[in-house]
Amino acid sequence: MHPVIRASSAADGHSCAVLQIAGKLGDGPLRDSAGDDPMNSDEKRNRDAALPGLTVQREVATVALQAQLTGTLGIDASTNCIVVRSLISTSPGTDSLVDIDVAWPPGWSVGLRGGAPALIDETGQVACRPGDEIALGGGFKDTSRMGVVSCTGQGRVFDAYRLTRT
């Protein structure tokens, strides 16, 4: 016999409900009405939930900026965002590795390909993966002027229009 749950409440409507379970619970796992284990919500978790985020331009740029950004596509561990790790000279003879948030062209996204995250272009093709050495054409812009919100929270992002794997 399957357990039956009955609810009842006091006639005055001010008392809390009382649940009565009739039947045998047994040793099987608990299941909700959809048949899922309520104690293991990760069981049916969305596979894309852990994918990194990225900043995407709202519209195609009408002017192509002429700067070039080179570096390694990576994932910022503190924000779980796609970034380009680039060696930047902070003073003569001193270089620092810096994570730069990139505003990717409209239609670009992150997806799982072969079980690993990949940067997907507007045609649905893999543009590159974390760890790939890349060169981007574009230039730095203030997010407020672009009308975008930086995935990493930076006030300036690299507005990309072209990607080349190096």
Residue pairs with C-beta under 8 A, 6 or more apart in sequence:
1 23
1 24
2 23
3 21
3 22
3 23
3 24
3 25
4 21
4 22
4 23
5 19
5 20
5 21
5 22
6 19
6 20
6 22
7 17
7 18
7 19
7 20
8 17
8 18
8 20
9 15
9 16
9 17
9 18
29 37
29 39
30 37
30 38
30 39
31 37
31 38
32 38
36 43
36 44
37 43
47 112
48 111
48 112
50 80
51 110
51 111
51 112
51 117
52 75
52 80
52 81
52 82
52 110
52 117
53 79
53 80
53 81
53 82
53 110
53 151
54 81
54 82
54 102
54 104
54 108
54 109
54 110
54 119
54 151
55 81
55 101
55 102
55 103
55 104
55 143
55 148
55 149
55 150
55 151
55 152
55 157
56 103
56 104
56 105
56 106
56 107
56 108
56 109
56 148
57 103
57 104
57 105
57 106
57 146
57 148
57 159
58 106
58 146
58 147
58 148
59 106
60 105
60 106
61 159
61 161
64 137
64 138
64 161
64 162
65 137
65 138
65 139
65 141
65 159
65 161
66 137
66 139
67 137
67 138
67 139
67 140
67 158
68 135
68 136
68 137
69 84
69 86
69 100
69 102
69 135
69 136
69 138
69 158
69 160
70 86
70 133
70 134
70 135
70 136
70 166
71 84
71 85
71 86
71 87
71 100
71 133
71 134
72 84
72 85
72 86
72 131
72 132
72 133
72 134
73 82
73 83
73 84
73 85
73 119
73 128
73 129
73 130
73 131
73 132
73 134
74 82
74 83
74 84
74 85
74 99
74 130
74 131
75 81
75 82
75 83
75 117
75 130
76 82
76 83
76 99
76 152
79 151
79 152
79 153
81 101
81 151
81 152
82 102
82 104
82 110
82 119
82 130
82 151
83 99
83 100
83 101
83 102
83 152
84 99
84 100
84 102
84 134
84 136
84 158
85 97
85 98
85 99
85 100
86 97
86 98
86 100
87 95
87 96
87 97
87 98
88 95
88 96
88 97
88 98
89 95
90 96
99 152
100 157
100 158
101 150
101 151
101 152
101 154
101 157
101 158
102 136
102 138
102 157
102 158
102 160
103 141
103 143
103 146
103 148
103 150
103 157
103 158
103 159
103 160
104 119
104 160
105 121
105 122
105 160
105 161
106 122
107 121
107 122
108 119
108 120
108 121
108 122
108 127
109 119
109 120
110 117
110 118
110 119
110 120
111 117
111 118
111 120
112 118
113 120
113 126
113 129
116 129
116 130
117 129
117 130
118 126
118 127
118 128
118 129
119 126
119 127
119 128
119 129
120 126
120 127
121 127
121 163
127 163
128 134
128 163
128 165
132 165
133 165
133 166
134 163
134 164
134 165
134 166
135 163
135 164
135 166
136 158
136 160
136 162
136 163
136 164
137 160
137 161
137 162
137 163
137 164
138 158
138 159
138 160
138 161
138 162
139 158
139 159
140 156
140 157
140 158
140 159
141 156
141 157
141 159
142 155
142 156
143 149
143 150
143 154
143 155
143 156
143 157
144 155
146 157
146 159
148 157
150 157
